[in-house]
Amino acid sequence: MTTSSATPKSHHEAQVFFDRIAEDYKKRSETKVYTVSSLSFRRRQDIISDLLRNTPKGGTLLDYGMGPAVFGPPAVEHGLKYVGIDISPVMVQMAKDMNLPNAEYHIGDLELLKNFRNKADTVLLIGLIDYLEDPEEGLRQLARCVKPGGRLIVSFRNHRSVPRFLRNASKAVWGALRSNKKNVTAFEAPVLENSFVPQRDFIPLLKEEGFASFDVRYLDCSPVFFKLPLPKPIWHVWKKADEILSCPALSFMCASGGLMAYNKK
């Protein structure tokens, strides 16, 4: 896919990056490796899968930036129509290869969203708003795809967290020192990594779009942010600890979060 005048440079860089790491991304999302990164994936997937079950059976789930359709299987198991959009052709092909029933896929960016205005019972934006050139505009467009009475679920990097500060500081030092730029992780790649405070960056905007009720949850309560390998028993203990420790009171130690907003129009 070539960059067009309608595709921001940062989005093109994200597409190239996710094409390159698609296989590794899929392994982590399916917990086929046991690392701090795959633990984060599993925690996020558990939280989001729990939230998407609020979608009435027979409804439509629009997953923007779907990757390899991580949430496709739980969606169709819950009796939902699954619609996935991703900028990465490699990710979209991985999703198609699952042969999920009642599912459709589209390669594209934000310009596709005009086709889905007021058509989704639930919209997912998972692991993606961090990479958008204009997160506010992207969030508005996605919010407008939600039907009256529907919901939007977005994951985000937590701006007010110790792990974010440590990651950014380490990334700056790493970028200045390394000589071999393979860009095999988001830590190394020249992609945007925005971070957010939901009460400041999401909720006022979503209220303007007709949303009136919000549920914020946190995860990744740890200062470790590298793909550190973990023995399987330690991985499971760490996951259980994160389920207990990731709470609003300790949100300053949580690298990530998820927000569900209800549209009350």
C-alpha positions in Angstrom: 0.0 0.0 0.0 1.4 3.4 -0.9 0.9 6.6 1.0 -1.8 8.8 -0.5 -2.4 12.5 0.2 -5.3 11.4 2.5 -3.1 9.1 4.6 -1.0 10.8 7.3 2.7 9.9 7.3 2.4 8.5 10.8 -0.4 6.2 9.7 1.7 4.9 6.8 4.6 4.3 9.2 2.2 2.4 11.5 1.0 0.3 8.5 4.5 -0.6 7.5 5.4 -1.4 11.1 2.4 -3.6 11.7 2.8 -5.5 8.4 6.4 -6.3 9.6 5.5 -7.5 13.1 2.2 -9.2 12.2 3.3 -12.7 13.0 4.9 -11.7 16.3 1.8 -9.7 17.2 -0.4 -12.7 16.6 1.7 -15.0 18.7 1.5 -12.6 21.6 -2.2 -12.0 21.2 -2.8 -15.8 21.3 -0.4 -16.3 24.3 1.8 -18.6 22.3 4.8 -16.9 24.0 5.2 -16.0 27.7 6.5 -12.5 28.1 5.6 -9.3 29.9 4.2 -8.1 26.5 2.0 -11.2 26.0 0.8 -10.8 29.6 -0.3 -7.2 28.8 -2.1 -8.5 25.7 -4.0 -11.2 27.6 -5.0 -8.8 30.4 -6.3 -6.2 27.8 -8.1 -8.9 25.9 -9.8 -10.3 29.0 -11.0 -6.8 30.0 -12.2 -5.8 26.5 -13.9 -9.2 25.9 -15.8 -8.8 29.2 -16.9 -5.3 28.2 -18.0 -6.2 24.7 -20.4 -8.8 26.2 -22.6 -5.8 27.0 -23.4 -5.7 23.3 -26.9 -7.3 22.7 -26.7 -10.6 20.8 -27.5 -10.0 17.1 -25.8 -6.6 17.2 -22.9 -5.3 15.2 -19.4 -4.9 16.5 -17.1 -2.5 14.5 -13.4 -3.1 15.3 -11.2 -0.3 14.0 -7.6 -1.2 13.9 -8.5 -4.9 14.5 -5.0 -6.4 13.9 -5.5 -10.1 13.3 -9.1 -9.9 14.6 -8.3 -10.8 18.2 -11.8 -9.9 19.2 -13.5 -11.7 16.2 -13.9 -15.1 17.9 -15.4 -13.8 21.2 -17.7 -11.5 19.2 -19.1 -14.2 16.9 -19.3 -16.6 19.9 -21.5 -13.9 21.6 -23.8 -13.8 18.5 -22.5 -10.6 17.0 -21.8 -9.5 13.5 -18.1 -8.7 13.4 -16.8 -5.9 11.1 -13.1 -5.3 11.1 -11.0 -2.5 9.7 -7.2 -2.3 9.6 -4.6 -0.4 7.6 -2.3 -3.5 7.4 -3.1 -5.9 4.5 -1.1 -8.6 6.3 -3.2 -8.3 9.4 -6.4 -8.3 7.4 -5.4 -11.5 5.6 -4.6 -13.2 9.0 -8.1 -12.3 10.1 -9.7 -13.7 6.9 -7.7 -16.9 7.3 -9.7 -17.7 10.5 -12.9 -18.1 8.3 -15.1 -16.7 11.0 -18.9 -16.8 10.3 -20.8 -13.5 10.2 -17.7 -11.4 9.7 -16.4 -9.0 7.2 -13.1 -7.1 6.8 -11.8 -3.9 5.2 -8.4 -2.5 4.5 -8.3 1.2 5.1 -7.9 4.1 7.4 -10.3 6.7 9.0 -11.8 7.6 5.6 -13.8 4.3 5.6 -15.7 5.3 8.7 -18.2 7.5 6.8 -19.7 4.2 5.6 -20.5 3.1 9.2 -22.1 6.2 10.7 -24.7 5.1 13.3 -24.4 1.4 12.2 -22.5 -0.2 15.1 -23.9 -1.3 18.5 -20.3 -1.4 19.8 -17.2 0.2 18.4 -13.7 -1.0 19.5 -10.6 1.1 19.2 -8.0 -1.2 20.9 -4.3 -0.6 20.9 -4.6 2.1 18.1 -5.5 5.6 19.3 -1.9 5.9 20.5 -0.8 5.8 16.9 -3.3 8.3 15.4 -2.0 11.6 13.9 -5.1 13.3 15.3 -6.5 11.2 18.1 -9.3 13.7 18.9 -10.7 13.7 15.3 -10.3 9.9 15.1 -12.2 9.4 18.4 -15.0 11.8 17.1 -15.4 9.8 13.9 -15.5 6.5 15.7 -18.0 7.9 18.2 -20.3 8.8 15.4 -20.4 5.2 14.2 -22.1 4.2 17.4 -25.9 3.7 17.3 -28.1 5.5 19.9 -27.9 3.3 23.0 -24.6 1.7 21.9 -21.1 1.9 23.3 -17.6 2.7 22.4 -14.6 0.9 24.0 -11.1 2.4 23.7 -7.8 1.3 25.1 -5.1 3.9 25.9 -1.6 4.5 27.2 -1.9 6.0 30.6 -0.3 9.5 30.5 -0.1 9.9 34.3 1.9 6.7 35.0 5.4 5.9 36.2 5.8 3.2 33.5 5.1 5.7 30.7 7.8 8.0 32.0 10.3 5.2 32.3 9.5 3.9 28.8 9.8 7.3 27.2 13.1 8.1 28.9 14.5 4.7 28.0 13.3 5.0 24.4 15.0 8.4 24.0 18.3 7.0 25.3 17.9 3.8 23.2 17.2 5.8 20.0 20.2 8.0 20.6 22.6 5.1 21.2 21.6 2.3 18.9 23.2 2.0 15.5 21.2 -0.9 13.9 17.7 0.4 13.4 15.6 -2.7 12.7 12.4 -1.3 14.1 11.1 -4.7 15.2 9.1 -3.3 18.1 7.0 -0.2 18.8 9.7 0.8 21.3 12.2 1.0 18.3 9.9 2.1 15.5 9.3 5.7 14.4 5.6 5.4 15.2 3.5 7.7 17.3 2.9 6.7 20.9 0.4 9.2 22.3 -0.8 8.9 25.9 -4.0 10.0 27.5 -5.8 11.0 30.7 -9.4 9.7 30.1 -11.1 12.3 32.3 -9.3 15.1 30.3 -8.9 13.7 26.8 -11.8 11.4 26.2 -14.8 12.1 28.5 -15.4 15.8 27.7 -15.2 15.0 23.9 -17.5 12.0 24.2 -20.0 13.9 26.2 -20.2 16.4 23.3 -21.0 13.4 21.0 -23.9 12.2 23.2 -22.2 9.8 25.6 -23.3 10.0 29.2 -21.9 7.1 31.2 -18.3 5.9 31.5 -16.4 2.9 32.9 -12.6 3.2 33.2 -10.4 0.2 34.0 -6.6 -0.1 34.3 -3.9 -2.8 33.7 -0.2 -3.2 33.4 0.6 -2.3 37.0 4.4 -2.8 36.7 7.5 -0.8 35.9 8.6 -3.4 33.4 7.8 -2.6 29.8 10.2 -4.7 27.8 9.4 -8.1 26.1 10.9 -9.8 29.1 10.6 -13.7 28.9 8.8 -15.3 31.8 8.5 -18.9 33.0 4.9 -20.0 32.5 4.1 -20.3 36.2 5.6 -16.9 36.9 3.5 -15.5 34.0 0.3 -16.7 35.5 1.2 -15.5 39.0 2.1 -12.1 37.5 -1.2 -12.0 35.6 -3.2 -12.7 38.8 -1.2 -10.0 40.7 -2.0 -7.5 37.9 -5.7 -8.3 38.1 -5.6 -7.4 41.8 -3.3 -4.4 41.7 -4.6 -2.6 38.6 -7.1 -0.3 40.3 -7.8 3.4 40.3 -5.9 3.9 43.5 -2.7 2.5 41.8 -3.4 4.0 38.4 -0.1 5.9 38.6 1.7 2.5 38.3 -0.5 1.3 35.4 0.8 1.7 31.9 -2.5 1.2 30.2 -6.2 1.4 30.6 -9.6 0.9 28.9 -12.7 3.0 28.8 -16.2 2.1 27.8 -18.6 4.9 27.0 -22.4 4.6 26.6 -24.2 6.6 24.0 -27.5 7.8 25.6 -28.9 9.7 22.5 
